Amino acid sequence: MARAVAETVRLIPRQSPQKIAALAREEKPQAILWDSGPWGRRAAPQAAALLQTGLCADCTLLETDGESLFMYRPAGGGSLTAKIVCRTSPQMATVRTTRQESGQVMVAVGAGAASALPQIRRFVRENGYSLAASRALVDQDVLPYQCQVGLTGKSVCPAVYIACGISGAVQHTCAIRQAGTVIAVNADRNARIFAYADYGIVGDCAEIFG
Ligand SMILES: Cc1cc2nc3c(=O)[nH]c(=O)nc-3n(C[C@H](O)[C@H](O)[C@H](O)COP(=O)(O)OP(=O)(O)OC[C@H]3O[C@@H](n4cnc5c(N)ncnc54)[C@H](O)[C@@H]3O)c2cc1C
């Protein structure tokens, strides 16, 4: 089973779903892949409806046997991975891309580190790192959605990922699988994140970053 999909790949610029559907009717591609950013998420379902085909959203892995496209996506709240085949043509998927952040070190802030956010921000700024967040902080409007790492946020692959006050729910860790070294700082020595991290620091984020 190959992980690279097609013999002939054509990259097309962003244009209206109507134009992409017309092009697809003309050229009859086996598959159309869309990015899973805001544009892809909006345009892909419209094109799928126009072409009367199926669409698998938010795929994290694609495989092919040369004919069928096997699309993998998180299911069951992120604890399972579903393998999906589309019986209609063209086969369509929006595909998650892992964002290469400019900083090689990313510091992620969770609910347990909210009170240390000013100090963590300074630490990030002074060292040229990038800032990320768990959904808990984004839901509380402490940090913007662009910072959210996880199943319903972005996937990231920094060389070093420092998770501060993050419990390590699967909906968060599923998006840091491609990170290099994961360092966790958590007050609870039994936090799930320690089972995932390469290095762990048991402690209070306010004290450590204070
Ligand atoms: C469908 C679905 C999609 C989701 N998508 C996402 C997603 O994209 N991203 C995401 O992150 N989550 C997502 N979630 C939510 C996820 O399940 C968790 O609820 C969330 O990740 C928890 O965030 P948290 O770890 O910051 O907070 P908590 O679970 O509240 O954990 C806080 C941690 O901080 C520690 N702590 C407390 N005080 C301190 C201190 N002073 N110093 C150090 N540590 C301390 C605690 O021990 C605890 O481990 C999703 C859930 C669902 C159901």
The ligand as an SDF file (V2000), in Angstrom:
LIG
                    3D

 53 58  0  0  0  0  0  0  0  0999 V2000
  -14.4210   16.6420   20.0310 C   0  0  0  0  0  0  0  0  0  0  0  0
  -13.3880   17.2760   20.9200 C   0  0  0  0  0  0  0  0  0  0  0  0
  -12.4050   18.0410   20.3420 C   0  0  0  0  0  0  0  0  0  0  0  0
  -11.4270   18.6180   21.1390 C   0  0  0  0  0  0  0  0  0  0  0  0
  -10.4200   19.3470   20.5460 N   0  0  0  0  0  0  0  0  0  0  0  0
   -9.4120   19.7920   21.3210 C   0  0  0  0  0  0  0  0  0  0  0  0
   -8.3140   20.4720   20.7440 C   0  0  0  0  0  0  0  0  0  0  0  0
   -8.2440   20.7500   19.5400 O   0  0  0  0  0  0  0  0  0  0  0  0
   -7.3040   20.8590   21.5520 N   0  0  0  0  0  0  0  0  0  0  0  0
   -7.3010   20.6290   22.9130 C   0  0  0  0  0  0  0  0  0  0  0  0
   -6.3450   21.0060   23.6030 O   0  0  0  0  0  0  0  0  0  0  0  0
   -8.3570   20.0190   23.4740 N   0  0  0  0  0  0  0  0  0  0  0  0
   -9.4120   19.6160   22.7390 C   0  0  0  0  0  0  0  0  0  0  0  0
  -10.4690   19.0190   23.3280 N   0  0  0  0  0  0  0  0  0  0  0  0
  -10.5790   19.0840   24.7950 C   0  0  0  0  0  0  0  0  0  0  0  0
   -9.7440   18.0370   25.5240 C   0  0  0  0  0  0  0  0  0  0  0  0
  -10.4790   16.8470   25.6680 O   0  0  0  0  0  0  0  0  0  0  0  0
   -9.3630   18.5620   26.9190 C   0  0  0  0  0  0  0  0  0  0  0  0
  -10.5340   18.8900   27.6220 O   0  0  0  0  0  0  0  0  0  0  0  0
   -8.4500   19.7800   26.8910 C   0  0  0  0  0  0  0  0  0  0  0  0
   -7.3120   19.5030   26.0780 O   0  0  0  0  0  0  0  0  0  0  0  0
   -8.0070   20.0840   28.3110 C   0  0  0  0  0  0  0  0  0  0  0  0
   -7.2010   21.2170   28.2870 O   0  0  0  0  0  0  0  0  0  0  0  0
   -6.1020   21.4020   29.4190 P   0  0  0  0  0  0  0  0  0  0  0  0
   -5.2360   20.2020   29.4730 O   0  0  0  0  0  0  0  0  0  0  0  0
   -5.4890   22.7260   29.2150 O   0  0  0  0  0  0  0  0  0  0  0  0
   -6.9820   21.5370   30.7480 O   0  0  0  0  0  0  0  0  0  0  0  0
   -7.2600   20.5070   31.9270 P   0  0  0  0  0  0  0  0  0  0  0  0
   -7.7260   19.2010   31.4270 O   0  0  0  0  0  0  0  0  0  0  0  0
   -8.1310   21.2420   32.8870 O   0  0  0  0  0  0  0  0  0  0  0  0
   -5.8360   20.2430   32.5820 O   0  0  0  0  0  0  0  0  0  0  0  0
   -5.1420   21.1980   33.2910 C   0  0  0  0  0  0  0  0  0  0  0  0
   -3.8450   20.5550   33.7830 C   0  0  0  0  0  0  0  0  0  0  0  0
   -3.0860   21.5160   34.4540 O   0  0  0  0  0  0  0  0  0  0  0  0
   -2.5050   20.9370   35.6110 C   0  0  0  0  0  0  0  0  0  0  0  0
   -2.2820   22.0320   36.5660 N   0  0  0  0  0  0  0  0  0  0  0  0
   -3.1770   22.6540   37.3540 C   0  0  0  0  0  0  0  0  0  0  0  0
   -2.5860   23.6670   38.0300 N   0  0  0  0  0  0  0  0  0  0  0  0
   -1.2760   23.6650   37.6540 C   0  0  0  0  0  0  0  0  0  0  0  0
   -0.1590   24.4820   37.9730 C   0  0  0  0  0  0  0  0  0  0  0  0
   -0.2600   25.5150   38.8400 N   0  0  0  0  0  0  0  0  0  0  0  0
    1.0400   24.2110   37.3880 N   0  0  0  0  0  0  0  0  0  0  0  0
    1.1720   23.1620   36.5190 C   0  0  0  0  0  0  0  0  0  0  0  0
    0.1310   22.3640   36.1800 N   0  0  0  0  0  0  0  0  0  0  0  0
   -1.0880   22.6230   36.7190 C   0  0  0  0  0  0  0  0  0  0  0  0
   -3.5210   19.9180   36.0880 C   0  0  0  0  0  0  0  0  0  0  0  0
   -2.8740   18.9170   36.8390 O   0  0  0  0  0  0  0  0  0  0  0  0
   -4.0710   19.3930   34.7520 C   0  0  0  0  0  0  0  0  0  0  0  0
   -3.3260   18.2680   34.3210 O   0  0  0  0  0  0  0  0  0  0  0  0
  -11.4550   18.4410   22.5490 C   0  0  0  0  0  0  0  0  0  0  0  0
  -12.4730   17.6630   23.1290 C   0  0  0  0  0  0  0  0  0  0  0  0
  -13.4260   17.0920   22.3190 C   0  0  0  0  0  0  0  0  0  0  0  0
  -14.5070   16.2510   22.9530 C   0  0  0  0  0  0  0  0  0  0  0  0
  1  2  1  0
  2  3  1  0
  2 52  2  0
  3  4  2  0
  4  5  1  0
  4 50  1  0
  5  6  2  0
  6  7  1  0
  6 13  1  0
  7  8  2  0
  7  9  1  0
  9 10  1  0
 10 11  2  0
 10 12  1  0
 12 13  2  0
 13 14  1  0
 14 15  1  0
 14 50  1  0
 15 16  1  0
 16 17  1  0
 16 18  1  0
 18 19  1  0
 18 20  1  0
 20 21  1  0
 20 22  1  0
 22 23  1  0
 23 24  1  0
 24 25  2  0
 24 26  1  0
 24 27  1  0
 27 28  1  0
 28 29  2  0
 28 30  1  0
 28 31  1  0
 31 32  1  0
 32 33  1  0
 33 34  1  0
 33 48  1  0
 34 35  1  0
 35 36  1  0
 35 46  1  0
 36 37  1  0
 36 45  1  0
 37 38  2  0
 38 39  1  0
 39 40  1  0
 39 45  2  0
 40 41  1  0
 40 42  2  0
 42 43  1  0
 43 44  2  0
 44 45  1  0
 46 47  1  0
 46 48  1  0
 48 49  1  0
 50 51  2  0
 51 52  1  0
 52 53  1  0
M  END
$$$$
